[in-house]
Amino acid sequence: MNLKDQLEDVKDYFSPKIIAEVNDQYVKVAKIKGQEVPWHNHENEDELFYIIEGELLMEIENKANLTMKSGDMFVVPKGINHRVSSIEECSIMLIETKTTKHTGEVKSAITKSIEQQSY
């Protein structure tokens, strides 16, 4: 599987798509552009971000912001408030436990169910 090929089917920003399963984890790809993601956390799950292309601003509450670039990886520990944004289009891979809710307990216009994330 080629991650960039999988991203060709992703048309909407902030709409992760499940591309694989590994044990109790989903592997997802997404495109980010703008500042639509609300502050949220995942109470019981860590979340891995890998930057495929572009730059992503990772904001962690009460910490310095991180500008992530192609090839960078970051794990947001469970329970930590965070949000992401990107000025230009950014392509990412996420690895999340199957129970992870897209925007934690926060409901917003971009919140997607697992069913909406499936191909």
Backbone as a ProteinNet text record, in pm:
[ID]
protein_1_A
[PRIMARY]
MNLKDQLEDVKDYFSPKIIAEVNDQYVKVAKIKGQEVPWHNHENEDELFYIIEGELLMEIENKANLTMKSGDMFVVPKGINHRVSSIEECSIMLIETKTTKHTGEVKSAITKSIEQQSY
[TERTIARY]
84.3	0	89.1	51.3	123.9	35.6	87.8	9.3	-36.1	51.4	14.5	-97.2	-95.3	-203.7	-335.2	-329.9	-451.1	-509.4	-423.8	-469.3	-543.3	-523.3	-591.7	-743.7	-792.4	-936.3	-991.1	-903.9	-948	-974.4	-1100.4	-1139.1	-1165.7	-1207	-1245.7	-1139.2	-1116.4	-1024.1	-1088	-1004	-1046.6	-1141.1	-1123.4	-1210.1	-1124.8	-1074.7	-986.9	-1053.8	-973.3	-1021.3	-937.9	-1005.4	-938	-882.9	-752.9	-691.8	-641.8	-630.6	-582.4	-616.4	-607.9	-625.6	-505.6	-455.9	-347	-389.9	-422.7	-473.5	-591.3	-581	-693.3	-671.6	-592.5	-562.1	-612.8	-655.4	-684	-568.3	-533	-438.9	-525	-509.3	-592.4	-505.8	-557.9	-495.6	-596.1	-544.3	-630.2	-555.4	-633.4	-577.9	-626.9	-536.5	-566.3	-537.7	-629.3	-605.1	-701.6	-646.4	-727.3	-719.6	-816.3	-815.1	-949.3	-996.7	-1129.6	-1132.9	-1020.1	-1019	-1032.4	-1133.7	-1149.1	-1049.8	-1025.4	-948.2	-1021.3	-947.4	-1008	-899.7	-942.2	-848.3	-915.2	-835.2	-883.5	-849.6	-951.9	-933.7	-853.6	-874.3	-812	-716.1	-692.7	-610.2	-503.7	-385.1	-281.7	-317.9	-259.3	-286.1	-154.6	-120.7	3.5	-24.3	54.5	49	180	172.2	289.6	261.6	353.5	334.1	388.2	298.3	336.1	387.9	309.9	348.8	296	371.1	326.2	373.9	310.3	343.4	216.3	226.5	114	152.5	64.5	85.2	14.7	90.1	37.9	38.1	-78.7	-90.7	-126.8	-48	-71.2	-99.1	-211.5	-250.6	-141.9	-107.7	-6.4	134.8	161.9	295.9	328.5	454.4	495.8	435.3	396.1	343.2	455.1	418.3	515	476.4	572.5	549.3	611.9	526.6	571.7	581.4	686.4	711.2	714.4	716.2	718.6	821.6	776.6	863.5	859.5	801.4	793.4	679.7	699.2	599.6	585.9	464.7	441.2	327.2	342.8	237.7	178.2	47	-25	-70	-19.3	-59.8	-207.4	-265.7	-406.3	-430.1	-547.4	-588	-532.3	-447	-383.9	-466.7	-507.9	-582	-490.3	-541.9	-463.8	-556.8	-497.5	-565.3	-457.9	-498.4	-404.6	-461.8	-371.8	-412.1	-299.1	-330.3	-229.9	-271.5	-176.5	-206.3	-226.4	-134.5	-144.6	-186.5	-228.2	-270.1	-158.7	-194.2	-101.1	-164.5	-86.3	-133	-70.6	-155.3	-106.5	-155	-83.9	-127.8	-150.4	-258.1	-290.5	-295	-250.2	-271.5	-343.7	-464.4	-550.2	-615.2	-636.6	-712.5	-852.4	-910.4	-1041.4	-1149.6	-1131.4	-1231.7	-1215.3	-1110.1	-1083.1	-1189.2	-1251.1	-1347.7	-1271.5	-1313.9	-1244.8	-1205.2	-1296.7	-1266.5	-1295.9	-1263.3	-1287.1	-1435.2	-1464.1	-1603.9	-1660.1	-1578.4	-1621.3	-1689.1	-1809	-1881.3	-1864.9	-1828.7	-1813.9	-1855.8	-1850.2	-1888.6	-1801.1	-1679.4	-1589.4	-1591	-1659.9	-1661.6	-1716.8	-1643.8	-1683.5	-1693.5	-1796.4	-1810.2	-1712.8	-1693.9	-1609.6	-1667.3	-1799.8	-1862.5	-1829.9	-1825.9	-1793.7	-1645.9	-1562.4	-1419.3	-1381.6	-1473.4	-1444.6	-1455.1	-1370.6	-1379.4	-1494.7
-117.2	0	123.9	221.3	347.4	455.6	523.7	624.7	738.1	781.5	891.2	848.2	722.1	671.4	670.4	631	628.1	768.2	868.1	1006.6	1062.1	1001.2	1049.1	1040.8	945.6	929.3	1022.1	1092	1183.1	1319.4	1357.8	1483.1	1596	1562.4	1663.5	1678.3	1801.3	1826.8	1783.9	1747.1	1709.2	1589.4	1500.8	1383.8	1258	1204.8	1088	967.9	889.1	767.3	648.9	545.7	424.4	350.9	317.6	245.2	106.8	82	-48.4	-64.6	-189.7	-222.1	-304	-273.5	-349.1	-378.5	-502.6	-541.4	-452.4	-374.8	-289.1	-143.4	-121.6	13.1	30.9	153.3	191.7	275.1	253.9	340.1	424.4	558	649.8	749.4	802.2	914.5	1028.9	1150.6	1268.6	1384.2	1481.4	1607.7	1718	1807.6	1918.4	2049.3	2144.2	2278.6	2371.7	2470.4	2563.7	2534.5	2590.6	2580	2530.8	2421.4	2371.7	2282.8	2227	2128.8	2198.7	2161.8	2223.2	2164.3	2236.9	2179.8	2055.7	1945.1	1821.1	1730.5	1623.3	1519.6	1384.6	1283.4	1145.6	1088.5	1075.2	1042.6	915.5	812.9	682.7	635.4	717.3	670.6	771.7	721.4	802.6	814.4	914.3	935.7	968.6	893.2	913.8	991	1096	1176.4	1158.7	1129.2	1122.3	1212.5	1303.3	1397.8	1336.9	1317.8	1262.1	1373.4	1481.8	1598	1724.3	1832.2	1961.7	1989.6	2088.6	2129.1	2134.6	2088.6	2085	2158	2245.6	2309.9	2224.5	2172.1	2092	2181.1	2208.5	2288.4	2196.6	2203.7	2128.1	2229.7	2216.7	2314.1	2330.1	2455	2491.4	2446.2	2422.1	2383.4	2466.3	2464.6	2532.9	2461.5	2538.5	2481.3	2413.4	2310.5	2238.8	2255.5	2292.3	2290.4	2162.6	2071.8	1942.3	1946.6	1883.1	1881.5	1738.7	1724.4	1593	1501.6	1383	1285.4	1290.9	1396.9	1409.3	1323.7	1277.8	1198.4	1252.1	1249.2	1296	1214	1176.2	1105	1198.4	1220.3	1298.5	1199.5	1215.1	1122	1136.4	1028.9	1032.1	1141.6	1203.2	1305.4	1444.5	1462.8	1592.7	1670.9	1792.9	1878.1	1921.8	1909.5	1944.7	1983.8	2047.3	2073.9	2091.1	2072.3	2084.9	2180	2239.3	2325.7	2330	2384.5	2397.3	2510.2	2596.3	2706.4	2651.6	2570.3	2503.8	2359.2	2291.1	2152.3	2066.8	1984.8	1893.6	1754.3	1654.4	1515.7	1442.1	1371.1	1302.3	1158.2	1079	946	949.5	888.1	876.7	730	698.1	565.1	585.7	527	547	414.6	397.8	284.4	290.2	175.4	170.8	243.1	261.6	330.1	482.1	533.1	677.2	752.9	851.8	937.5	1049.4	1080.9	1175.7	1305.2	1368.4	1492.5	1475	1357.5	1330.2	1344.7	1403.7	1425.6	1556.3	1632.5	1760.2	1734.2	1782.6	1770.8	1901.1	1889.5	2008.1	1972.5	2070	2049.1	1945.2	1923.3	1827.8	1689	1670.9	1542.3	1433.3	1323.8	1211.4	1084	1005.1	874.7	776	661.5	557.1	516	506	468	568.8	696.5	800.1	797.3	735.5	728.3	604	509.5	385.3	405.2	334.9	339.1	254.2
0	0	0	-78.9	-83	-21.3	81.6	152.1	60.8	-27.2	-117.9	-212.5	-255.6	-340	-262	-136.4	-53	-35.5	-30	-11.8	-133.5	-250.8	-371.2	-356.1	-276.2	-255	-146.8	-74.9	30.7	-32.4	-37.1	-103	-3.7	117.9	216.5	325	366.8	477.4	608.1	704.2	839.4	838.6	743.2	731.3	716.6	830.1	824.3	757.7	688.2	624.3	673.3	718.8	764.6	643.3	648.3	536.5	577.2	709.1	755.6	903.1	948.7	1089.7	1134.9	1254.4	1315	1458.4	1487	1618.8	1655.5	1762.7	1802.8	1761.9	1656.9	1608	1464.6	1435.1	1297.1	1245.2	1120	1049.8	956.6	966	889.1	814.3	705.7	636.4	633.6	629.7	627	563.3	518.2	469.2	561.7	596	686.1	613	624.9	575	647.3	714.8	791.2	940.1	1012.5	1159.2	1210.7	1159	1193.1	1317.4	1357.5	1466.1	1601	1680.1	1812.1	1912.1	2021.4	2131	2178.2	2193.7	2241.3	2297.8	2360.8	2405	2390.1	2406.2	2403.5	2540.6	2622.1	2764	2787.7	2704.5	2730.5	2622.7	2520.2	2408.6	2368.4	2336.2	2273.2	2124.6	2057.3	1914.8	1844.9	1740	1666.9	1538.4	1515.6	1393.5	1318.3	1188	1101.4	981.6	952.3	842.1	712.6	617.5	487.3	396.9	385.2	304.4	369.4	356.3	406.9	548.1	611	748	831	954.1	1046	1173.7	1219	1348.4	1452.6	1546.8	1657.7	1780.8	1833.9	1954.6	2071.2	2175.4	2297.9	2406.8	2474	2576.3	2681.8	2710.8	2811.5	2775.8	2649.2	2601.3	2477.8	2437.5	2314.8	2193.7	2093.1	1969	1891.5	1815.3	1731.8	1585.9	1501.1	1357.7	1305.3	1260.3	1211.3	1059.4	1006.9	863	812.2	680.8	617.4	684	723	788.3	939.5	997.8	1144	1198.9	1322.9	1392.8	1534.8	1587.9	1724.6	1784.1	1911.2	1981.8	2086.5	2076.6	2176.4	2284.1	2406.6	2513	2549.6	2595.5	2635.6	2738.8	2728.2	2823	2798.8	2697.7	2671.1	2569	2604.3	2511.4	2398	2276.2	2158.3	2044	1943.1	1816.8	1710.3	1586.1	1474.2	1370.2	1292	1181.7	1080.5	963.6	858.7	765.1	730.8	638.6	497.6	452.5	322.4	346.4	240.9	256	315.5	411.7	477.6	478.3	442.9	442.3	559.3	634.1	753.7	758.9	839	876.6	1026.8	1071.1	1212.9	1250.6	1370.9	1426.4	1557.8	1565.4	1681.4	1721.3	1850.5	1899.6	1838.7	1810.3	1744.7	1823.6	1952.4	2035.2	2034.5	1970.3	1970.9	1891.7	1955.8	1888.2	1818.5	1697.1	1610.2	1681.2	1749.7	1822	1971.8	2023.7	2165.1	2196.7	2310.4	2350.5	2294.2	2221.3	2163.5	2029.5	2012.5	1885.9	1808.6	1680.5	1595.8	1453.7	1365.9	1225.9	1156.7	1205.7	1139.4	1202.3	1314.3	1383.4	1292.3	1281	1196.3	1281.2	1256.2	1321.4	1256.5	1319.3	1259.5	1124.6	1114.8	989	878.3	912	813.1	773.8	855.9	827.4	747.6	735.5	665.1	514.8	441.2	295	249
[MASK]
+++++++++++++++++++++++++++++++++++++++++++++++++++++++++++++++++++++++++++++++++++++++++++++++++++++++++++++++++++++++

